Amino acid sequence: MNVQVEDLGKNMVKLTVEVEAETVDAAIKSAYNKQKNKIAIPGFRKGKVPQAMIEKMYGPDVFYEDAANIMLQTQYPAAVDQSGVDIVSRPTIDVTQIEKGKPFIFTAEVAKRPEVTLGKYNGVTVTKIDTSVTDEEVDAEIETERNANARTVTITDRPVQEGDTAVIDFEGFVDGVAFEGGKGENHSLEIGSHSFIDTFEDQLVGKNSGEEVEVNVTFPEQYQAAELAGKPAVFKVKINEIRAKELPELNDEFVQDVSEFDTMAEYREDVKKKLVERKENAAKGTKEDEAIQKIIDKSKMEIPEAMIDMQAENMIEEFAQRISAQGMSFDQYMQFSGMTIDKMKEQVRPEALQRIQSSLVLEQIAKEENLEATDEDVDAEVTKMAEMYGMKAEDLKSYMGESEKESMKRDLAVKKAVEFIMANVKERAKAKSKTAEADAE
C-alpha cells in the first residue's frame, strides 16, 4: 500500500491511497462469492455460474462496487495508520480507480486534530457562587417529592384538562389519505407538554373519556417530511382514558413512606443537607465550565468543519438513543416535533464546538503539565465501573482491549487537567459591571 498525504489547509488533509492489484483481484473474487447465489443464468444452477461468464454478460465492472466496499473496510483504517495523521472526522471518500489487474486508488478527505496554542490556564479567575439554601427551596423540593409519589388515578367524572395524561388512539390524514408514521395506539400524552405538533393537545381539552375527536393541525413549513411540510392534517383521535395525579398529604406518615425519617422536621433537615450538596456540586461544575471557557477564549485553535459535523452527528445519535429508551422512535419524535435533521444539527452545533474546544485545551494542558494516568489510576477506574455494573473488576478488565484502556487513560488525564485548573483558580464575587469584570480578570 502507498499512502500520500496532501495538506488542504484549515486542518483538512487528503489521503491518496494506492492498493496492490492482487488485493483488488481478491476483493473482486470475494464480491463474486458474495453475489453468486443470487445470480440466475439459464443452463446453470444458482451459485454455479462461473465468474468469467457473469463478467462477460454484465460487464467487467459488475463486481466493482462490492469489491470497493470490501477493500475500504480494511484498507482505509490501514491507510490511516500508515499516514500517521491524527484523524478526527469521518472521511469523504472518492474511488478514482478500480479495475481488475490494476491498483485500487481512492482518496479520503478528512479533518486532522488541530494544534492548540494555550492562553493563560494557571490561576484563572472564576465567579464565587452562593450555595446556601432557603426555606422556600426546601419547600419546593418536598413538593417535587410529593408529586413524584402521587398516585395516578383514572378520571371518569370530568373531561380532559391541562396537566392530565390522555391515553389515546390516533391516525393522521392529509387530503383524506393516511400518512406513514401518523398512527398510534394507547399512547400516553401529557396535556400541556407540547410534544405533539401545533394545537393538537389543546384540542383534546374539554373532551371526555370514550369520545372520538377530529383534531385539525398544520405541519410546520420547515418539516423533516417534505411531503407533509406546511400541509393541514386531520387526526382521528379516540380518548381511551384520562389519568391524573392524586397528591399525598404532607405529614409524618408521608415522611415515613418516602424516607428513613419519622418526622417532618428530621426530613426537612435532610432535604436541606442534600440541597446544599447538590448546589455545591452544581457550583463546582459551573466554575469548571467558566474556567475552561476562559481558557478556550484565550487559546488559539482552528477547528475544521468536518470535525464539528461529526461531533454534532454523534450528539444527535445519543439523543436518538435516549428518545428510543423512552418508548418513542426517533422518526416519530421528528414528525411530532416538526424538527428536521438539518435544524437539529444547527441547534446542537454551538455545544458540539464547545465540547471539541474543551477536549482539545484540556488534552493540551495535560500534555504540557505531564499529567498522565497510571496503570493504578486505570485499575481504580475499572473497579469503580465494575461496582456500578455489579461485576468483578477483573472480569470487566478482561473485556477491555488496549484501545479501550488507552481511551480511559486519555479521559483520566483530562480529568487530572480539570483538577489542576481548579486547584489553582481564584474566586471573586460576581462583578457588577463589565468594566469591573474586566478589571478583576
Salt bridges, closest charged atoms under 4 A:
GLU6 OE1 - LYS14 NZ 3.92
GLU55 OE1 - LYS100 NZ 2.68
ASP86 OD2 - ARG113 NE 2.83
GLU99 OE1 - LYS102 NZ 3.49
GLU137 OE2 - LYS279 NZ 2.82
ASP139 OD1 - ARG268 NH1 2.70
GLU141 OE2 - ARG278 NH2 2.78
GLU143 OE2 - ARG146 NH1 3.28
ASP164 OD2 - ARG158 NH1 2.72
GLU241 OE1 - ARG243 NH2 3.23
GLU246 OE1 - ARG151 NH2 2.27
ASP270 OD2 - LYS274 NZ 3.13
GLU288 OE2 - LYS284 NZ 2.97
GLU290 OE2 - LYS294 NZ 3.37
GLU305 OE1 - ARG349 NH2 2.56
GLU313 OE1 - ARG90 NH1 2.47
GLU313 OE2 - LYS345 NZ 3.36
GLU317 OE2 - ARG90 NH2 3.83
GLU318 OE1 - ARG355 NH1 3.74
GLU351 OE2 - ARG355 NH2 3.05
GLU363 OE1 - ARG113 NH1 3.01
ASP375 OD1 - LYS409 NZ 3.17
ASP377 OD2 - LYS416 NZ 2.81
ASP379 OD1 - LYS397 NZ 2.37
GLU381 OE1 - LYS384 NZ 3.79
GLU402 OE2 - LYS405 NZ 3.89
GLU427 OE2 - LYS287 NZ 2.53
GLU437 OE2 - ARG428 NH2 3.74
GLU441 OE1 - LYS294 NZ 3.02
